[in-house]
């Protein structure tokens, strides 16, 4: 029987609430979120080209994820048995012997000599984890200020530092793919999580140690975290002309991402056309308990006032009326009455 050591390891130790990847023998990729010792994955994310069998194990397709990615061919499934994930991997020849993310052949270099390998190793000696960022338009390494947090730093929500090589006036390239060489310079920037950045240090290619020390000093220096409400400022007035269940998913999901309470909208009914009728906003606790929400939140989203007050003041007293709603989309919407059978 084909073994799945990578999946076994992730299932045993968990993924710390973030997606972690498995490369299949035929080159396909999937990532998943799973808790330590769980027999089901909370979510499984399939890269384009990878499909699943039409079985009950894969029936909970996350259509919201597909909507968020613009129908890019990437698909997510919720609450998938670990055994079903194993069967999918085996059907594709098992796990690839190399679990490192694949690189484009045109970008491959001698890994032992690249700036990425050199800087990552030097930072690790200080106990600092760096993450490669290929989505920035340029290629650099990102260091989160909170080194206890797993996964890629939230660059629009928390302080971070970046380090990269600048190849000089001839090439004028930002990269970590090339080996440090004479004429190249290390650049270290610090961002505050609101989009503002400043230069921490610039040094010639042979002075990486000074750059690493500057990042270590930055990590041990108190940094002001951005105000979550500043990050949510664009939501002001988003419900001015009304809102739909899709609007609720998008806006309330954004609030949760920034550390706000998990808000839900309770609609009057749900039918074959979706959620409708009168609606009310509540905050939902981890145990499912609902709490009243400050009216300022609705007035802020409706554009009637400029600020809604600190996030930790939004949730008020627990709701005493019954909250066993017959319809839910599992993404911030409930309905008091199910009319789909009428």
NORCOR-V262397 format. One record per backbone hydrogen bond with DSSP energy under -0.5 kcal/mol. NH is the residue of the N-H (numbers start at 1). CO is the residue of the C=O. Records with the same first field share a line. If there is no record, write none. Layout:
BEGIN
NH: CO + CO
END
This chain:
BEGIN
8: 4
9: 5
10: 6
11: 7
12: 8
13: 9
14: 10
15: 34
18: 15
20: 32
22: 30
24: 28
25: 94
26: 92
27: 24
30: 22
31: 45
32: 20
33: 43
37: 11
38: 35
41: 80
42: 33
43: 33
44: 77
45: 31
46: 44 + 75
47: 29
50: 47
51: 49
55: 53
58: 55
59: 56
61: 59
62: 76
63: 61
65: 62
66: 62
67: 63
68: 64
69: 65
70: 67
71: 66
75: 46
77: 44
78: 60
79: 42
80: 41
82: 39
83: 39
84: 81
85: 81
86: 82
87: 83
88: 84
89: 85
90: 86
91: 87
92: 88 + 89
93: 90
94: 89
95: 3
96: 23
99: 97
107: 104
108: 104 + 105
111: 109
113: 110
114: 110
115: 178
116: 176
118: 114
119: 115
120: 116
121: 117
122: 118
123: 119
124: 120
125: 121
126: 123
127: 124
128: 123
131: 142
133: 140
134: 132
136: 138
139: 174
140: 133 + 138
141: 163
142: 131
143: 161
145: 159
147: 145
149: 146
155: 153
157: 154
158: 154
160: 191
161: 143
162: 189
163: 141
164: 187
165: 175
166: 185
167: 165 + 173
172: 168
175: 165 + 173
180: 113
184: 181
185: 166
186: 203
187: 164
188: 201
189: 162
190: 198
191: 160
192: 196
198: 190
200: 188
201: 188
203: 186
205: 184
207: 204
210: 207
211: 207
212: 208
213: 209
214: 210
215: 211
216: 212
217: 213
218: 214
219: 215
220: 216
221: 218
225: 223
230: 227
231: 227
232: 228
233: 230
235: 232
236: 233
237: 300
238: 235
239: 301
240: 237
242: 239
248: 244
249: 245
250: 246
251: 247
252: 248
253: 249
254: 250
255: 251
256: 252
257: 253
258: 254
259: 256
260: 255
263: 261
264: 282
265: 332
266: 264 + 280
267: 265 + 334
268: 276 + 278
269: 276
270: 337
271: 274
274: 271
276: 269
280: 266
282: 264
283: 291
284: 262
285: 289
288: 285
291: 283
292: 317
293: 281
294: 314
297: 294
298: 294
299: 295
300: 296
301: 297
302: 298
303: 300
304: 299
305: 299
313: 310
314: 311
316: 292
319: 290
325: 323
327: 335
329: 333
334: 265
335: 327
336: 267
339: 270 + 337
340: 270
342: 339
END
